[in-house]
Amino acid sequence: MIHNDNRFRKIKNSILTRVILFICVMIVIGGCVRYYFSYHLIHSNLFNIVSIHQEALAKEAAKEIVHDLDVRKQFLEKALSSLSLALLDDPKNLEKRLHDMHTFNPLFSAALLIIDPSGTLIAKSGTEYQTDEHAYAQEVFFKSVLEEGKLIEMPFISPLSKKLIFPISLAMKDETGKIRAVITGLTYYEGSDFFDRVLNGHIGQTGNFLLIDAKRRVFIAATQKELILKPTPPKGKNSLHDKAIEGFRGSGITLNTNGVEELSAVASIPNTDWFVVSRIQTKEAFAMEENIQKTLIRAQTVSLIVVPLILFAFLFFFFKPLRTSALLADKMSLGVVPLTPLPIARMDEVGSLTAAFNRLMAMLLASQKELKEIAHYDYLTKLPNRFLMLERLEGALARCARNDTRLALLFMDLDGFKEINDTLGHDAGDQALVEVAKRFSALLRRNDTLARIGGDEFVILLCDLDRDVSTASDAANFVAQKCIEALKEPFVFKKEAKMLGVSIGMAIGDKESTLDALMVEADTKMYQMKKRSNIV
């Protein structure tokens, strides 16, 4: 059981295992990245393609609508030019002429009418007409021609046949510009090729067309017949529709009023307030994306199985010398075998590393601890030495610049230390330095630094002081006073009490300060203090 545990631990900690796991992770990450960018690239390209197609359908539908309107308008204009105003006084002859024109070119499947300014029918051809006096006086298409000169008006439901009819009208005027009559063509929505693409066209299984009057916010025509003459969605229900009402032309993805996501394209009908919408549900428009996603996932799964197997076989043999060296080094560290140079199978990077390890092993083990102590700490007091203190001062200055704070540097030289050294010997002097270090250390915060930089000289670095120079100075003076008070208690050496004092030079630093300037300022003030006190 123990053997199995050790074997499992070795496999778990093996570089080979980690490399394989790393490669698997990278394959997964790479696959996800590829999937992400591929999906978005495919989606973007597919969106562009489908959008172009939808816009082309919308524009084509718009062209057909313009054509349907133009040929009927041209027919009315031609009929108007061929009918003289004198015929208005001869209804029978007028009706015969009208019937001949309508029979020859039956563009208006419902009726072709001539109505006098009072709204009374003068002549007709077709089946959709009213003969009552002033029957058309209140019709919107009739009033629009008389009052606004409009050629095209909204479709309406016939009171006779109950069918949807689209009207186009022109005014017959005399030489003074007075309207003498109105010629109107009526076209059934059903049973004719009028607006055929919008009314009968389909795009795939879920796509269709809409013809919308932006000014009136009404569906003029639609593949879904139940929408015709219904108001368009209120503002906020369909963002793309709102933009189209405001003048946007192009394509985009939006949610319809039923909450279904659609790709829609919008095209204008020239010289009108109308626009055509070709739309299709995105689920159908982007159906091929699902197949692409499945293909990408299958490719990722195969890569995740095949690539690690191949890599495992390669790395297993490649790292065999390294495993042998690691096993031998492990046994040497446990004392199972004596320390011997590790074997070198080949002089590649692994071989070079093994050779370097053989050269450095003994030297590094013997000197590591000693080098660390010598480089950073005072051998007597175990305080940071000058080198480490300078490193921490650089770091403290960097924090001042980053956080806009201040620091204080206190240079301290012991007063009376020479007398202890001279009268009681160097052992007593060393004892005094250790005791001073303990007393000063007890006064400082965890992030402050007390260092011995040589002889009887100490330095205190106070970090993260207030940005206000007065407040920072007060804090530094407080610490300096505490240091002075800490030395008022006598030092006992060989049952003999001795007093020590301290001269302190202080420098306050901020983000503008430099390391050398602070050191010089604190050192200078300390010696000035010592000189004024005339103390050795």
NORGI-V447352 format. One record per residue. N is the residue number from 1. SS is DSSP state (H for helix, E for strand, - for the rest). OMEGA is omega in whole degrees, 0 to 359 (999 if undefined). Layout:
# NORGI-V447352
n->[N/N]
ss->[SS/SS]
omega->[OMEGA/OMEGA]
This chain:
# NORGI-V447352
n->[1/2/3/4/5/6/7/8/9/10/11/12/13/14/15/16/17/18/19/20/21/22/23/24/25/26/27/28/29/30/31/32/33/34/35/36/37/38/39/40/41/42/43/44/45/46/47/48/49/50/51/52/53/54/55/56/57/58/59/60/61/62/63/64/65/66/67/68/69/70/71/72/73/74/75/76/77/78/79/80/81/82/83/84/85/86/87/88/89/90/91/92/93/94/95/96/97/98/99/100/101/102/103/104/105/106/107/108/109/110/111/112/113/114/115/116/117/118/119/120/121/122/123/124/125/126/127/128/129/130/131/132/133/134/135/136/137/138/139/140/141/142/143/144/145/146/147/148/149/150/151/152/153/154/155/156/157/158/159/160/161/162/163/164/165/166/167/168/169/170/171/172/173/174/175/176/177/178/179/180/181/182/183/184/185/186/187/188/189/190/191/192/193/194/195/196/197/198/199/200/201/202/203/204/205/206/207/208/209/210/211/212/213/214/215/216/217/218/219/220/221/222/223/224/225/226/227/228/229/230/231/232/233/234/235/236/237/238/239/240/241/242/243/244/245/246/247/248/249/250/251/252/253/254/255/256/257/258/259/260/261/262/263/264/265/266/267/268/269/270/271/272/273/274/275/276/277/278/279/280/281/282/283/284/285/286/287/288/289/290/291/292/293/294/295/296/297/298/299/300/301/302/303/304/305/306/307/308/309/310/311/312/313/314/315/316/317/318/319/320/321/322/323/324/325/326/327/328/329/330/331/332/333/334/335/336/337/338/339/340/341/342/343/344/345/346/347/348/349/350/351/352/353/354/355/356/357/358/359/360/361/362/363/364/365/366/367/368/369/370/371/372/373/374/375/376/377/378/379/380/381/382/383/384/385/386/387/388/389/390/391/392/393/394/395/396/397/398/399/400/401/402/403/404/405/406/407/408/409/410/411/412/413/414/415/416/417/418/419/420/421/422/423/424/425/426/427/428/429/430/431/432/433/434/435/436/437/438/439/440/441/442/443/444/445/446/447/448/449/450/451/452/453/454/455/456/457/458/459/460/461/462/463/464/465/466/467/468/469/470/471/472/473/474/475/476/477/478/479/480/481/482/483/484/485/486/487/488/489/490/491/492/493/494/495/496/497/498/499/500/501/502/503/504/505/506/507/508/509/510/511/512/513/514/515/516/517/518/519/520/521/522/523/524/525/526/527/528/529/530/531/532/533/534/535/536]
ss->[-/H/H/H/H/H/H/H/H/H/H/H/H/-/H/H/H/H/H/H/H/H/H/H/H/H/H/H/H/H/H/H/H/H/H/H/H/H/H/H/H/H/H/H/H/H/H/H/H/H/H/H/H/H/H/H/H/H/H/H/H/H/H/H/H/H/H/H/H/H/H/H/H/H/H/H/H/H/H/H/H/H/-/-/H/H/H/H/H/-/H/H/H/H/H/H/H/H/H/H/H/H/H/H/-/-/-/-/-/-/E/E/E/E/E/E/-/-/-/-/E/E/E/E/E/E/-/-/-/-/-/-/-/-/-/-/-/-/-/H/H/H/H/H/H/H/H/H/-/-/-/E/-/-/-/E/E/-/-/-/-/-/-/E/E/E/E/E/E/E/E/E/E/-/-/-/-/-/E/E/E/E/E/E/E/E/E/E/-/-/-/-/-/-/-/H/H/H/H/H/-/-/E/-/-/-/E/E/E/E/E/E/E/-/-/-/-/E/E/E/E/E/-/-/H/H/H/-/-/-/E/-/-/-/-/-/-/-/H/H/H/H/H/H/H/-/-/-/-/E/E/E/E/E/E/-/-/-/-/-/E/E/E/E/E/E/E/E/-/-/-/-/-/E/E/E/E/E/E/E/E/H/H/H/H/-/H/H/H/H/H/H/H/H/H/H/H/H/H/H/H/H/H/H/H/H/H/H/H/H/H/H/H/H/H/H/H/H/-/H/H/H/H/H/H/H/H/H/H/H/H/H/H/-/-/-/-/-/-/-/-/-/-/-/-/-/-/-/H/H/H/H/H/H/H/H/H/H/H/H/H/H/H/H/H/H/H/H/H/H/H/H/H/H/H/H/E/-/-/-/-/-/-/E/-/H/H/H/H/H/H/H/H/H/H/H/H/H/H/H/H/H/H/-/-/E/E/E/E/E/E/E/E/E/E/-/H/H/H/H/H/H/H/H/-/H/H/H/H/H/H/H/H/H/H/H/H/H/H/H/H/-/-/-/-/-/-/-/E/E/E/E/E/E/-/-/E/E/E/E/E/E/E/E/E/-/-/-/H/H/H/H/H/H/H/H/H/H/H/H/H/H/H/H/H/H/-/-/-/-/E/E/E/-/-/E/E/E/-/-/E/E/E/E/E/E/E/E/E/-/-/-/-/-/H/H/H/H/H/H/H/H/H/H/H/H/H/H/H/H/H/H/H/-/-/-]
omega->[179/179/179/178/180/180/178/180/179/178/181/183/184/175/179/179/182/179/179/179/179/180/178/178/180/177/179/180/179/178/179/179/179/180/182/184/179/180/182/178/179/180/181/180/180/177/180/181/181/178/178/179/180/179/178/178/180/180/179/177/178/178/180/178/178/179/180/180/184/183/179/177/180/177/180/180/179/179/182/182/182/181/178/179/180/180/180/179/179/187/182/178/179/181/177/178/181/180/180/180/182/179/181/182/188/179/184/188/181/182/170/190/167/187/179/184/179/181/181/182/177/181/183/171/184/186/188/180/178/185/181/178/181/184/185/186/184/179/185/183/180/180/180/179/182/189/187/181/183/177/186/178/182/174/180/178/183/176/181/185/183/178/176/183/177/183/169/187/172/179/173/185/174/184/179/181/180/180/180/179/178/175/186/173/181/183/175/172/182/174/177/179/180/182/190/184/181/185/187/183/176/177/183/181/188/186/178/184/174/171/191/171/185/183/181/183/182/173/179/178/181/175/173/189/182/180/187/182/176/178/178/182/177/182/180/181/182/187/181/176/178/179/179/177/182/175/180/174/184/182/179/179/181/174/177/185/178/179/180/181/182/167/185/175/186/177/183/169/185/176/176/173/186/169/180/176/169/186/177/180/182/179/178/183/183/184/183/178/181/177/179/179/180/179/179/180/178/178/179/180/179/179/182/179/188/185/178/179/178/181/179/180/180/184/180/179/181/183/181/177/180/178/179/179/180/179/179/179/177/179/178/180/179/180/180/177/179/178/179/177/179/180/178/183/180/184/169/181/179/178/178/178/179/179/178/178/179/182/188/189/185/183/181/181/184/190/188/184/182/181/180/181/182/186/191/188/176/186/186/186/184/176/172/178/184/182/181/178/179/176/181/177/177/178/180/177/177/178/176/180/183/187/182/177/178/174/177/178/182/173/185/176/184/176/180/182/181/181/179/180/184/186/185/177/184/177/178/177/178/179/180/179/179/181/177/179/179/182/180/181/183/184/192/173/183/184/174/184/171/182/170/186/176/178/178/180/178/177/173/177/178/186/170/176/182/181/178/186/180/179/180/179/178/180/180/178/178/179/180/179/177/178/179/181/180/181/180/176/185/173/183/178/180/179/179/182/178/178/175/173/181/173/187/172/188/175/178/182/175/185/180/186/174/182/183/181/179/180/181/182/181/181/180/180/179/180/175/178/181/181/179/181/180/182/178/999]
